[in-house]
Amino acid sequence: MTRMVNCIKLGREAEGLKKAPYPGDLGQRIYDSVSQEGWKAWIGHQTMLINEYRLTPIDPKSRKFLEEEMEKFFFGEGSSVPEQFVPTGD
């Protein structure tokens, strides 16, 4: 049986994640209230942040920044887009 959640990102009920995608309390909050589709949106946004800011995910400062942006993306005012970012239209 598929687990459904009221997705905080989509604003509607959708198929939930199969497991917490991130450790700790933030991961549990995401598991409880973000759908697979909502998580996929974050992965795309995170990839853009890594590329535009030239982040290294193994660097502790980069990881802290990405975690803060993830928190804002799902539960805050939304993660920002770098000023110089121009979408490719994919």
C-alpha positions in Angstrom: 0.0 0.0 0.0 1.3 3.4 -0.9 1.9 5.9 1.9 0.2 9.2 1.2 1.1 12.6 2.8 -0.3 16.0 2.6 2.7 17.5 0.8 3.7 20.9 2.3 5.5 21.8 -1.0 2.7 20.8 -3.4 -0.2 21.8 -1.2 -2.1 18.6 -1.8 -2.1 14.9 -1.0 0.6 12.9 -2.9 2.6 9.7 -2.6 5.0 9.9 0.3 8.7 9.1 0.5 9.7 5.5 1.3 12.1 6.5 4.0 13.6 9.7 5.6 15.8 11.3 2.9 18.0 13.1 5.4 19.2 12.3 9.0 17.8 13.8 12.2 14.7 15.9 12.9 14.8 17.6 9.5 14.8 14.3 7.7 11.8 13.1 9.8 9.9 16.3 9.2 10.5 15.9 5.4 9.4 12.2 5.6 6.2 13.2 7.4 5.2 16.1 5.2 6.9 16.0 1.8 5.9 13.9 -1.2 8.2 12.1 -3.7 7.4 14.8 -6.2 8.2 17.6 -3.6 11.5 15.9 -2.8 12.3 15.6 -6.5 11.8 19.4 -6.8 14.3 19.9 -4.0 16.9 17.7 -5.7 16.6 19.9 -8.8 16.9 23.1 -6.8 19.8 21.6 -4.8 21.6 20.7 -8.0 21.2 24.3 -9.2 22.6 25.6 -5.9 25.6 23.3 -6.0 26.4 24.3 -9.6 25.8 28.0 -9.3 27.6 28.4 -6.0 30.2 25.8 -7.0 29.6 24.0 -3.7 31.4 20.8 -2.6 28.9 18.6 -0.7 31.6 17.1 1.4 32.7 20.5 2.7 31.0 21.2 6.1 30.2 24.8 5.2 28.6 23.7 1.9 26.6 21.0 3.7 25.4 23.5 6.4 24.4 25.9 3.6 22.4 23.2 1.7 20.7 22.1 4.9 19.6 25.6 5.7 18.3 26.1 2.2 16.5 22.7 2.4 14.8 23.9 5.6 13.7 27.2 3.9 12.7 25.3 0.7 10.2 23.2 2.6 9.3 24.9 5.8 10.4 28.6 5.5 10.1 31.4 3.0 11.6 29.3 0.2 15.1 28.8 -0.9 16.5 31.7 -3.0 17.9 31.5 -6.5 21.3 33.1 -7.1 21.0 36.6 -8.8 23.0 35.5 -11.8 21.0 32.3 -12.4 19.3 32.0 -15.8 17.1 28.9 -16.3 17.8 26.9 -19.4 14.1 26.2 -20.1 14.5 22.4 -20.0 
